[in-house]
Amino acid sequence: MADILVFGAHPDDAEFGMGASMVKFVRSGASLTVCVLSRGEAGTFGTAAQREGEMRDAARKLGGGIEILSFLDCQIFDSYESRIKVAEVIRAQRPKLVFAPYHTHVGNHKDGGAHPDHAATGTIVRSATRYARFAGLKDVHGEPWNADHIIYYMVPRSRMPTLLNDVSDYMEEWEGIARCHQSQMSIRDGKIMEFLRAMRGTNGGMISVRYAEGFITDDPIPFDLPLFMRGTPRQPGAPLG
């Protein structure tokens, strides 16, 4: 079981998409499991066996659990059967928080975040989280479970994140974990880590910190006056406004 369950379509999705937040969560004492739907065998770089080894190395370095499903890369589709498989993982892990790639993405064909498997995974997880709580749905093995929230990473460029997590203190450790996916370091002409770091820098600028990871939630968030009265963290010397 895990406090936090993170779904990804491919071996590197969670670490590349929200890896610094995962480090922050685990180092703060939360238990976390990453569930990867496929082994990324259709990608340009790395074999299925190599990529499975890389994601297991990343999980060990993070200190979290890992579960690997049997979906095929580039053949992840929203279906009743897919929802059942994912709902069973949710029931087994019994998380408070579920993370998945955002379910609606209109990026162009060169936008890595817009891979059809990512959107399909988000759509499957959204339905499966509902299925997991239905006691009368006998096709789903395990005891019913109602997760508190679904939160989405891989925020499309057409959307603003609704949640930003300050990960400035965890960037170096995150990069070491992300680099476990050595086969993927050739992406973007070998500049994938620079690209991912720059994205986090842009997000950080929105809340006046060095680095942040962005998320979207479709859930209504209860108004919490003490939380909002704490204000936005601001680095010394950063301009107001």
N, C-alpha and C positions, 0 to 999 in steps of 0.2 A: 504494500500500500504506500501511497505517497500524498503529501499535502498538495503538490503541484504536479500536473500531468501536461507535458508539452508534446504536441503532435507535429510531425513533419512528413512531407511526402518523400523526401530523399535524405541520404545520410548526413548532409551538411546543413540542412535547412534550419534546424533549431540553433546550432552554434553560430551560423552566419547571420541569422535573422534576429535572435534575441539572446545570444550567448552570454553577454556581459550581465544581463539581468539574471540569467540562470546562476552565474557565479555569485552574484549578490544574494540571491535567495538562499542558496545552499550555505554560503558562509554566514548567513544570518540565522541558520539553524533549521530551515525548512527542508523537508525531504522532497526529492524531485525525481521523476522518471521521464525519460524521453521515449516516445513511441514513434518509430519510423516505419512508414507503410511499405516502402520498397528499398531495394539495395542500390538504386541509381544505375542499373546496368545499361540503360540506353544512353547515358551521357557521353560526352566527347572524351572525357578523361577518366581513367581508372576502370578496373573490372569490378564485377559484383563482389568477388571475394576480397579484393583490396579495399573497397569502400566499406564493407562490413567490418573489416579489421580496424579501419580508421575511426569509425563511429564508436566502436567498443573502446578504443584507446581514449577517445575524447570523453566518454562517459566515466572511465576510470579516473582520468585526470580531474574531472569535475567533482567526482564523488557522488554521482547520482546513479540511478538505475537506468536500464535500457531494455526496451522490448521491440522486437523486429517482427513485422507482419509479412504476409506473403503476397502483397499486391505487386504487380509488374510495373516497372517504370514506364511512363507515357501511356499506361493503360489503367489509370486510376479514375474511376467514374462513380458518380453518385448513384447508388442503387440500394434497394432494400437489403441485399446481402452485405454490401459494404457497410451500411449503417449498423447492422447486427454485429459484425466483426469488431467495429470500433466501440460500440456500446458495451460489449463484453469486456474490453480493456478498461473502460471507465468503471464498470461495476467491480472489476478485480482490484483496481488501484484505489478507488474511493477518494478521489481528490477533492479538495475544497475549490481549487482553481484549475480550469482547463484552458490551455493556450493552443492556438492553431493559426496557420496562415489565413489572412483575410479572404473571405469567401467570394468577393466580387472584385475583379481586376480587369481593367480595360487597357492595359499597357500594350505597346507594340511588340512585334515578334522578337525583337532584340532585347527586350526588358526581361532580365532573369526572374524578377519577381512575378511576372505575368505568365509563367509556365502554367499550362492548363492543369497539371497535377496539383499545383498549390491551391488554386481556387477550388478544385474538386475536393481536396482534403478539408478545407475550411467548411465547405457545404456539408460534407459527410459528418464532420465532427459536430456541427451545429445541430443536425438532426439526431445524431447518435447520443448526444448529451440528453436530449429529450427522451429518446427511447430507453436510456439506461434507468430512468426513474419509473417507467410504467410497469407496475407489478403484474398486470395482466398480459404482458407481451412475453409469452412463454418461449419464443424462439431465442430470446437472449438469456444465456446461462448466467447464473450468479444472482446475488441478492440485489434488489433495486437500490439505486443510489442517485441522489439529487445533488449535483455539484452546485456550489454557490454562484459561480460566475464563469462565463466563457469570455476570454480576452484574446484579441487577434493581433498577431504581428505581421510582418511584411505589408506595412501600410502602403497602399498604392500612391504613386506620385500625384494622382488627381485628388487625394484626400489629405486633410490635415489630421495628425494624430490627436486623439482625445485624451490620451494619457501619455505622459513622458516620465521615464524613470532615469534619474541621475545615476550614471554608472561610471563616473569619472575615476573613482578609486579602484575600479576593477578591470580597467582596460588592458593592462599588461598581462594579467592572468587570463583574461578572455582571449587575447591574441595567441597565447601559448596553447590554449585548448583548441581554438579554431584551426591552428596550424597542424593539428593532428590529421586534418583532412588534406594530407600532403598532395594527393592526386589532383586536387582542385586548385592548387596554387598557380596553375598556368592560366586560369580564367582571367579575362581582361588583359591579355598579354603579360601575365605575371604580376599585375598590379591589383589583384582582388582585395588584398588586405588594406592597401591604401584607400581603395574605394569604400570599403566597409567602415574604415575609421573616419573618413570624411563625412559619410552619412551621419554617423553618430555625433560628429562635431556640429553639423548643421542642426540636428535635433537639440543638442545642448544649448546652442545659441538662443533657441526659443524660450528657454527658462533660465538663461544667464548662468549656465554651468559649462564645463568644458565638453562633456560628452553625455549623451542621453540616448536611450532607445525608445522608439515610439510605438504606441499601441492604439487600437480602436476597440471600444466595447459597444455592443448593441444593447447591453443591459441598462436599465435605469439605475443610476447610482444615487443612493439616499444622500440628501444634503446633510453635511456634517460641519457645523459652524466652527468647532475647534480646528478642524483640518484646514478650512479655508482661511481662518484668521491667522494661521501660522505664516501665511504669505509665501511668495515664491523665493526660493534660495537665490542669493545674489553674491557673486564673487566680489571681494574687496576691490574697489576702484571701478567696478562695472558701471556703465551709465544707467541712469534711471530712464524709464519710458521706452 
